[in-house]
Amino acid sequence: MKNALVIALNILKVTFRKKSGILIYILVPVACVLVSAAMYSNVASKPLYIGVVDKDNTELSRELITSVEKNKKFIVKIIDEDEVNNMVTSNRIDCSLIIPKGYEHDVLNKELKEIQIKSIKGEDITLWIQNYLNLYIRNIMDISNASNGDREVFNKIYSGYKSDNLKLEVKELEDFSVGKGIVSQSIGFFVMFIMIGATTTASLIVSEKRNRTYYRICSAPVSDKIYLLGNVFANFIIVFIQIILVIIVITRVLKINTFLPFHQLMVILVCFGLVSIGFGLLLVSFSDSTSQVNNLGNLIITPSCMLSGCFWPISFMPEIMRKFANFLPQKWTLEAIEKLQMGYKIEDIRYHIIVILSFALTFFMIAAFNFNRRRDTKNFV
Amino acid sequence: MKVVKIEGLTKRFGDLVAVDNVKLEIESGEIYGLLGPNGAGKSTMINIMCGLIPMNKGSVSILGYSIEKQNKDAKKNIGIVPQDIAIYEDLTAYENVKFFASLYGLRGSLLRERVYEALEFVGLKENAKSFPSKFSGGMKRRLNIACAIAHRPKLIIMDEPTVGIDPQSRNHILQSVKKLNSMGCTVVYTSHYMEEVEEICSRISIIDHGKIIAEGTKEELKSIITDTNTVLITVNSISTVKEEELKKIKGVKSVEFDEDLVKVNSIKEINNLDKIILYFTENGISIRNIESTTPDLETVFLTLTGRKLRD
């Protein structure tokens, strides 16, 4: 066991002696998580450009436009109806809002049916304005109901509503879905980097076989199992450092709320780290060269990360792909984190942890079996 | 005391029998030479002796410890100098030796002391803090040796330790081997340079096709073929010399060609020199020089295996 630690320390020394080691194992994963988090938070905080066509051009329609303009999330542009399609398709506006002719009349007579919103960017974009308008219209319609068609009464109540004479307690709710999305996607990217890093560290075994140091080590009172254990220790230390750094960057530097306690995120990511180490060893056990390990890694890591929702929410995927993702440890990891974000306790996701650790155990066992099967040192001396 | 005891050792790779029922004993204090062409089974034997690959049959013990059953105890007593330099380019000379020595349980000040001792022994103490990437081939070979001796093994196995280095470094290494031996180390030495083996080895085994075909001191091995006379004939046109025709001459055992030189080995008792000369004159091959030699290890090897050591 002492020799496993000696070997682990030596692997760390050899790895981090080169500047490229620090770059590959520490800076790149942290930087990528930083970039992906910044990118997602930037997308989430970008204002929405709304082109408004006021076909009614009445006091109430102008009030609606003013109300939308007041919201910091929206930037309003008054446009003509014939400009709508062109501006939406050329991305000059994110969506258009068309206030129909007779809007004021319909509001006062409690007959308003719909306000048209046009966009080519889907519900992700229109949802904000849709929700905002629903709330506004509901208030206006309530005032209309209360005034019972009497314009004077309506104006009186509405001006009170506008001037805040009505006691409205405003409590801004944090948009958890955006924050959680940023964390999920950043962790998704990080999960990929854990896998790449662990595979690279495991591939040191192939390098050591190539430069013969592996055989010199095994000719000492060190079994090949102890050597592998040393590699696993070193790999684990690297993964652990990566996890700590990334969590610190997310929570302390970017000050992003992860919506789950530090230690819970650690537990899940460390479990996944073990899967990645096992996966790396598995690839190495089937490979004869580092390029073979890298090629196999590229072939498996990126597509499996895509399938399991590392780069976008898994709900975007077709049903069959989602079913297939059940066979991927990344899916279980991200799902466990998502559940913890939703307020589940760590005991509630024990099934997920068991599945993740089972992946790790399976990978380790197949790798160990394969190493033993391929034990071939005839080229040593 | 027997440092190495091998009995009935057999190793197969599929259908290929790499080591075939080998019996070998190496006494303490010997420098034991293993000679054999590529693929003869030397490397497989060494790998098994170091506990790196399992054997199919037989037993190997190092200083009385079975390499199979008492693997760790046996390995503690071995230092291996592999043919391919097995060091870390990203660690200094000191760090390289320190790492490998620490695998043998050395720690703290004893470890430091032994590392410097090993570096000094191979003449690299001044370069302790340098990286091997800045070393010459000879210096790397010496570091390769330092990594094998820092834990003071009782048995050192050296496989072609002088391949591809300058004469000065080779000389340094050969002197080191002798010095290690004088300090009480038993050495198993393989080389393609016959003169090295002749110079330093006290006993030699010739291995071919997985079997030891001859074993003994240099004198004993040469005596195996003292019934052989070697005639060296320098000719103008070697392409016209037919090996098969020469072998038909009574008493000729083997024929070897080297540039414009024809080596004809014959049974000592049969005087066939006139017939050999007649072959050349009858075939119009002009002889520039002719001389007779006493057998060396190369001749012994060729006679026994039918191949040159570098074949």
Chai-1 contact restraints between the chains, C-beta under 6 A:
chainA,res_idxA,chainB,res_idxB,connection_type,confidence,min_distance_angstrom,max_distance_angstrom,comment,restraint_id
A,N3,B,L103,contact,1.0,0.0,6.0,A-B,restraint_1
A,V6,B,S102,contact,1.0,0.0,6.0,A-B,restraint_2
A,N10,B,F99,contact,1.0,0.0,6.0,A-B,restraint_3
A,V14,B,Y88,contact,1.0,0.0,6.0,A-B,restraint_4
A,V14,B,D90,contact,1.0,0.0,6.0,A-B,restraint_5
A,R17,B,D90,contact,1.0,0.0,6.0,A-B,restraint_6
A,R212,B,P82,contact,1.0,0.0,6.0,A-B,restraint_7
A,R212,B,D84,contact,1.0,0.0,6.0,A-B,restraint_8
A,R212,B,A86,contact,1.0,0.0,6.0,A-B,restraint_9
A,T213,B,A86,contact,1.0,0.0,6.0,A-B,restraint_10
A,R216,B,A86,contact,1.0,0.0,6.0,A-B,restraint_11
A,C218,B,L52,contact,1.0,0.0,6.0,A-B,restraint_12
A,S219,B,C50,contact,1.0,0.0,6.0,A-B,restraint_13
A,S219,B,I80,contact,1.0,0.0,6.0,A-B,restraint_14
A,A220,B,L103,contact,1.0,0.0,6.0,A-B,restraint_15
A,A220,B,Y104,contact,1.0,0.0,6.0,A-B,restraint_16
A,P221,B,K72,contact,1.0,0.0,6.0,A-B,restraint_17
A,P221,B,K75,contact,1.0,0.0,6.0,A-B,restraint_18
A,P221,B,K76,contact,1.0,0.0,6.0,A-B,restraint_19
A,V222,B,L103,contact,1.0,0.0,6.0,A-B,restraint_20
A,T377,B,N47,contact,1.0,0.0,6.0,A-B,restraint_21
A,T377,B,L52,contact,1.0,0.0,6.0,A-B,restraint_22
A,T377,B,I53,contact,1.0,0.0,6.0,A-B,restraint_23
A,F380,B,N47,contact,1.0,0.0,6.0,A-B,restraint_24
A,F380,B,L52,contact,1.0,0.0,6.0,A-B,restraint_25
A,V381,B,S43,contact,1.0,0.0,6.0,A-B,restraint_26
A,V381,B,I46,contact,1.0,0.0,6.0,A-B,restraint_27
A,V381,B,P82,contact,1.0,0.0,6.0,A-B,restraint_28
A,V381,B,Q83,contact,1.0,0.0,6.0,A-B,restraint_29
A,V381,B,D159,contact,1.0,0.0,6.0,A-B,restraint_30
